[in-house]
């Protein structure tokens, strides 16, 4: 959907709205930057060092070829002038800022022609037509137009896109697009600014833990958050009450304890020997230490169980590794894989013992969520409305949230200390009517476990990670 920038950026006051743009045409690979001395946006060379474009995508600026001579028409319908620019977006989600620089006039010596102009993507008009009134007897009087048609387009393609200036008159009299007029197309939202590039880090967050109430037969986790890439069960220390040297940990997903719905393979090394279990239909994962007269009091098993793609409709796979102290001289190290026929998203996990019957006192099991997050590389600007809700924010984004047509929910990512802040701005001047809900996603905001509501028109709010569990909320 094409969006006029004046409808989207109403604050702060030094945004593009009502800010003049220099008449100097930008050269290839130049960008527009605000010059506080002249009070205008002026062409400057890109900067930022080794990071280049930065961000997770690539932004670009393409300056169209300037008209080599005047274009004149008496047509009463829109016609192509020859002022065009072609840009190939880096992503189907990219947004393109169209910035025309036009010198227009009538070409009548005795009467004033009304000249209408409009920006098109191929044959699609991106805005309402604008009018330039000539001056009677002026004969070629011209008027530079800067920023009057600043338009943001969402072409939804990664193929070449052609933008053009079209014009018409009120019929009979000539309208002229003067030589030197041109269009600049700037891809935005496809990545951050220069300076260092971006990197992907893996963030872990503890969802739940079970360290009390032992001895007991089951360790359970329910109502599991669905916002992570994978789940990790951290077995920090666990022991069975079995009167033997070892036991086997069983894992049930979504309460399903039917052995035929699972398949496992286990291997381990113990006292110099390597053991590979036979394939079997069972809920087994790792071998764990038991309690008998020869087992030292500090015997335990530690390890991790990783469940990938737990929110998808695919078959679920749990991989594990473990280390076990069974006796003073009997040590084990191993791993295994458990496949489940469950295709629904995993919302609960239950750990039990094959022999047991109980987990002994001192057991410590934690459930963690893990997510890959892109940080660094500068900021990017995205425009959203109610059709994008709920929208998952990314570190470094400036989000223009337009609630003109309805409320929006913005989901914050896992906070990562050192990541760029997230800023949410009123993109339509309607927050008081239709609020923006900022979902904290299990974190805290200024130490408080409550979501945020943005309800004051033409304001903004910034969220900066203070730790791995808390955002600082500042306006």
N, C-alpha and C positions, 0 to 999 in steps of 0.2 A: 504494500500500500504506500503510495506517495505521501510524504508528509512535509508541509511547509515548516521550515525551521522556526518561524515566528510563532507557530502554534505550539511548539514543543519546548523551546527554551525561553522562559519568561523571567527566570532568575538564574544566576545573579545578573545585576544590571549591566555588567561589562561583557555579557555574552554577545553573540553576533548581532542580536537584535539592536537596531538603531546605531550600529557601529560602522563608520565608513570604511570602505575598502580602497586601497591605493589604486590609482589608475595605471600603475606600472604592471605590465603583463608578466606573470611568473614564467620563468624558464623551465625547461624540463627538469624534473627531479627536485623542484623547489616546493616549499610548503608555505602556507599563510601563517604568520605569527603577529601577535599584537605588539605594536610599538607605542609605549606609553608616552614617548616624546612627541610623536606626530598625532597620536590618538587614532591611528588607523591600523587595519590589518595589512601587512606588507609582505611581499615575497621574500623568503630567506632560504638559504641552503639548509638541507636537512642536517641535523646534528645528532649526537648521541653515542658516537664512538663505535667500539667493536660490536655492540649489540645490534647495530643496523636497525631494522624495523622493529625488532623486539616483539614481545607478545607471542601468543600461541598461533597467530596467523600473520599474514603479510599485508600491510596497508600500502597504498600507492596513490600518487597524484599524476593525472594525465591532463596535459594542456592541449586542447584542440588547435588545429591550424587556423590562424587568423584569416579573416576575409581579405583577399588581395585587392578587391575593389568594391565599390558600392553595389548593394543589391537593392533594386527598386521594383515595386509591384503596385498595381491598382486593383488587385483581386479583393473581392469581398469575402472570400473564404481563405482559411489558413493555407499558406504555401511554404515549402521548405526554402530557406534562405541560402543554404550552403555553409552556414556556421554549425559545425558538428564536432563531436568528440566521441571516440570509441574507447571503451575500457572493458577489460576482461576481469570480472570479479574473481577473487581467490577462493570464494566459498559461496554456496547457494544461500547462506544466511547473511552475507555481507550487505551493508547499506552504502549507498552512493550519494554523496553530497554534490549537487549540481550548482555550480557558481558561474552564471553568465556575466560577461562584461560587454556591454552594448552601447553603441552610440547610434541613436535613432533620431530621425527627423522627418518632416514632411518635405515635399519637393515642389510645393506650389508657390507661385509668386504673388498670388492675390487672395487665396483662400486657405483656411487652416484645414489640413487633413487630420483625421483621427486615426492614429496608427495603433493596431493591437498586436501584442506579441505573446508568445506562449512557449513553454518547454515541452518537448515530446521525447518519449522513449519509443523508437521506431514509429508506429502510427498511433501510439497511446499518449494522450495528453496527461501531463503530470500535475497540472494545477489549473486554476482558472485564468483566463486570458486577462492581461493587463493593458491599459490604454495610455498612450502618449498623445497629448493634444499639441498640434502644431500651432504656429503663430501666424495670423493673417498678415500677408505681405512680407513674411519673414523670409520666404524663399530659401529653404535649406537650413533653417535654424535647427540646431541640434541640442540634445540633452543627454549627457552620460547617465546611464542607469547602473547603479552599483548596489547589489544585495536585494534588489526588489523581487527577485525570483529565486532566492535561496531555497532550494528544494531538496529534501531527502527522499530517495527512492529505494525501494526494496525489490530488485528485479527477480530474485529467487532463481538465479541461474549462475553457472560458472562459465558460460559461453560469452563471446563478445557481445557487448550491448552498445548501441549507437544512440546518442542523445543529440538533439538538434534544436535550434531556434526557428520557430515558424512565425509568420506575421501576415497580417491582412490590413486593409483600410476600410473606411466606410463606403468605399466604392467611388470610382471616377477619378479621384485624386491620388497622387502617388505617395507611397510611404517608402522610406529609405532606411536600410540597415547599413551604416557607414563602414567603410574599409577599416580593418583593424579589430573589428568585433570578434570575440571568440568565446568558447566555453571551457571551463575547467571542471573535471570530474575527480572527486576525491573519495577513495574507498575508506570507510570508517567502520569501526566495530570488528574488524577482522584481525586485530592484534593490538599490542601496546605500542607506546612510543619507543624511541631509541634508548640505548644505554644499558647494555648488559645481556639482552636476550632473556629468555625464560627457561625454567627448568621444572621438571616434574618430580615432586617428592611424594613419598608414601606416608600418610598420617594415620596414626593409630589412636583410638579412643576407647577407654574402658566403658562398656555398656552396663555390665552387671558383675557381681561376684558372689560366691558362696563359701564362706569361711567359718560358719557357726552351725550349731545344732547337731554336731557329730557325737556319737556314731549314728549314722542313718543309711538307709538303703538306696536313696536316690538323690542326685544333684540335678536340679531343674532350672531352666531359664525359659521364660515365656514372654509373650508380647514383644518379640524382638524387633528393634528398629530396622526399617527397610531402606535406609539411605546410604548404605555402605557398598563397597565393591565386593567384599568378602568378610566372613566371620572367622575369628580365631579363638579357640578354647585354649587358654594358657593353663596347663597342668603344672602348677608351681611346686606341688608336693602332695602326693596322694598315696594311700596305702589301704590294702584290703584286710578284713578281719579273718580271711581264710586261714585255716590251720595247715598251711603248706608254704612253699617257697614263692609261689607266684599266683596271679589271677589274671583275668582278661577284662579290660574295660569295654563296656557295651554302650553304643550310642544310638538312641532312637530319635528320629526326626518327625516333628509334628505328631507325636504320640503314637506313631506306627511301630509296634513291637513284633510284627510278623516276620520271622526269619527269612521266609522265601522272598521277601521284598528287598533283601539286601544281599550283597556279595562282597567277600573280603579276601585280601591276600596280605599276609604278614611275613616279615623276615627280621631276623635279629642275629647278633653275634654274642656268644656267651662262653667265657673260659676258653677262648681260642677256637671254638667251633661255630660254624655258621649254620643257621636253621632257616629254612624256607617252608612256610606252612602250605598245605594243600589249599587250592581254591575251594571256598565253601560258602554256603548261604547262611549267613549269620550276621549279627549286628556288631561284630567285634572290631576294635580299633587297635589298641596297644596293650602289650603285656605290662602288668604292674606288679609291684612288690606285695607279698603277703606277710602275715605275722605268724611266726611259729617260734619254737624255742631256740632255733639257731639264728634267727634273723635279728640283727642289732636294732636297738631302739631308734636309731637314726636312719633306718632303711626307708627308702621312699622312691617314687618314680616321678620324673619331671619330663615335660615335653609340650608339644603343641599339636592341635588338630585344626587344619585349615579347610574351610568350606567355601569354594569359589562359586560365584554366580548364584548365590542363595536366593536372590529375589526373582530369578528368571523361571521360565516354564520348562527348562531343560532338566534331564536327569541330574541328580545331585551326587557330587563326589567329595569325599572327605579324605584328605591325605594327612599323615601324621609322622612324627619322629619322636623318639623317646630315649631316655637313659634311665636305668634302674640299678639301684643297689639292693641286692637280695640278701647277701651275707657279706661278711668281711672280705671274702675272696671271690664272690660270685657277682660279677658286674655284667650288665647287658646294655647294648646299644642297638637300636633298630628303627624300623618304620613300617608303614603299611598304607593300604588304601581301602576305603569302604565305599562301595557304590550303592546308591539307593534308587529304587524305581519311582520315588516321589517326584512329581513334576511341578507341584505347587510351590509357591514361595515358602521358605522356611520361617516359621513364626515361633517355634518352640523346640528345645533340645532337652533330652533327658539322659543322664549318665547313670548306669547301673553296673553291677558286677556279674560276671558269668557264674561265679561260685559264691563269693561273699560270706555272709549275707550283707555286711555293712562296710561303709567307708569309716575308717577309724578317726579318732580325734586328731586334729592337726592338719587335716586336709585343706588345701587352698586352691580353688579353681576360679578362674576369671573368664568372662566373655568379653572379647574386644571386637570392635569394628575397624576395618582398614579401608582407606580410600586414597586414590591417587589424585593429587592436587597440583595444578600448575601455578607457580609463584614467580615473581620477578618479571622483567621485561617491560615494565611501564604499564600505563593504564589503557583501557579501551572504553568506548562509550557504546551503550546499547539502548535501544528504544523499545519499551514494552507497553502493552495495554492489557485489558482484561482477558483477551483471547490467549495470552501467553501464560496466564495464571494456572497453577502455581509455577513461578519461575525460580530456578536454582541459580543463585548468584555465584560469581567466581571472583577470587581475590584480584584486586586491581580494577574492577569494573566501576564505571560511573553509570548508574542506571537511571534513565529518564522514564519514570513510571507515570503513564497517562491514564488516569482513572475516569476520564470523561464518560465512558460507556459502562463502567462497572468497577467493582472493587478488585484489588490485586493482592495476592500473597507472594512474598519474596522469601525464599528459603535460604538461610545463611549456610555456607559450607562449614566443615569442621575448622575451628580456629587454629591457625598455625602461626606461632610467634615469629615475627619477621616478615610475614606476608604483607603485601600491599593492602591498604584499607579498601573497604567497599563503601561507595557513596550512593545514596538514593535521593534523587531530586524529583520535585513535582514537575511532571512533563506536560500537564494540561491545565493546571490551576484549579483542580477539582478535588483535592484531598479532603476538604471539609465535607463535601457531599458523599464521595465514595472513598473510603479509607484505604490505606496500604497496610496490610498486616505483615510484620517482619517476624517470620518463624525462626526462633533461636536454634532449632534443630538439636535439642538436647543440651546445648551450651547455656551459659548464663550471660545476661546483659548487665554490665556494671555490677556483677555479683548476684543478680536477682534472677531466679528461675521463672521468668515470665516473658511472653512474647511482647513485641513492641507494636504500637498502633500509631501510624503517621496520619494526622488529621487536620493539619494547618496548611492552608493554601500557600503555594509559592515558597516553600521552605525545602530544606534538605536535611539529611541525617547521615552521619558517617560512623562506620563500625570498624574498629581496629582491634586485631587479636592481641590480647594482653598475655594470654597463656594458651595452653592446649584445651582449655575448657571455658574460657571467658572472653567476651568482647567488651571493649570500652565504647560507649555510645556518646557521641559528641555532635553538636549542631554547629 
